[in-house]
Amino acid sequence: MVEIKIESATPFILLSSVLNKPGIGAKICETLASKNINIKSFITISVPGKDRTDILIEIAEEDLPETTHFLSQIAKDIEATGLLFPGLYIEELITMIIRGFDLQKRAGVAAKLLNIFSKCDVNIWAFIATNTGDKAEVSILLERKSLDKHPEIIEEIKKML
């Protein structure tokens, strides 16, 4: 049995083109923790030898003003240089969670899921697949407006699984 769940939109802050070196993630997390701001999720892929990385941080709606303020204060220290100054981009994203037994044993599930979004011309922000024993979970972060515009995505996923 496969379950598809849509979690409500929450703010995600994209710190684009952040310096990729040890201690940057700690500085970001320590800054927010010292202000009693809880991070719901922190997503980055640090590639050895690459000078820059992007960091996606999920926080509670009520923490958005303070979080952007404090991240703006440390943007120079972490050398966030993206297209937007100071390298902060805020988007309300929803999380689509797909859970099921033996999903990880089916070759091509990720490709099929990504193709569904591609057919609808929907770009996803993150695709995270995890396995625990015989149960798998796929979390897909995307803009709510994309799913509102293409509700057929959910039906396509149900048919595929």
Buried (B, 14 or more C-beta within 10 A) or exposed (E): EBEBEBEEBBBBBBBBBBBBEEEBBEEBBEBBEEEEBEBEBBBBEBEEEEEBBBBBBBBEEEBBEBBBEBBBEBBEEBBBBBEEEBBBBBBBBBBBBBBBEEBBEEEEBBEBBEEBBEEBEBEBBBBEBEEEEEEBBBBBBBBBEBBEEBEEBBEBBEEBB
